[in-house]
């Protein structure tokens, strides 16, 4: 028997998403880079985001569902970041997600005939850095102070204070902060 795909998120979710996309497109995406940070934070908060007044979201960052976004002090979503937060995404203090990175909290069950939606949260811990065009998959925690190298693909948790890179991402070295 053939299983039919069902959208479990519901009509209310779809309407909220539609309104969000319209509002971000009309009132934020055209702003130059990080200009108007307070205004963008307000828009995100109006749609349910829990975002510090010290966080930065660049205008061309895409947030799928603001109610599933948590950003702590000095957290940053840079230009072109795709924050596909069907499930929660938490970006910690002083954490940066660089240009063009993709944070992905959802996929489909490949063993389900109807490709059932599956989700798991993503957490980018304090002082972590996700490099340009990196991919962070569902259920992943990037540990405190960890660095995900540019274009890396991360499918498993990244240990604190380590540097990973490649596809799939592998340990490169420990991260050590040196005073100038």
Steps between C-alpha positions, in 0.01 A plus 500: 500500500633841403558750781400860428714795611334700778613845612500463879581866561145608417319793341572742787873444456471558124311828551754622758781413257331685216453813712861475620642473148294800385602714801873416476492563125324835532661637813850350536663315213571818303694662786878510443680214682484555877329841486177519701586221742251624759222507243579146380512371857158658561354327194643166611363550853154587364501157336611323818881498493686517829779734402738712706509872432873451441458232229556579132303363205608610155227601256555214256494229768198275454316385811238235420294529821591776749317335792766227489796739520696581815797739477703600804720811554726580203380199299516565125328366189705641212406575138331221311468262796210257453355424842256218419359477852198272476624392846678739739839651422691655791800721429705571811689804629771631267423222248521581129338329205687626193390588148296245313497237775201265516356396838252217440260359762281286274511221248280215385495140617645310204351174632148646490304462175344840568834665582383593850650824633759453774654779707765556765636825649840655424712675760798724430659548843669809645807627310458245219551595137333337201704590191378627164276263302521229766209259553385406851246217502206423723566400858858637499657695785809705413677513835625806685786671318496247214569602140331343199720576200370663185298263277510221761202267536420412861275203577618421855568711810820706502700482821571827686814692403573291192532587131330277243486509122417301189206289390417332722667729753793347683721615787789723384643633825423643842415871507729702724445871561826696522519842658642770271 
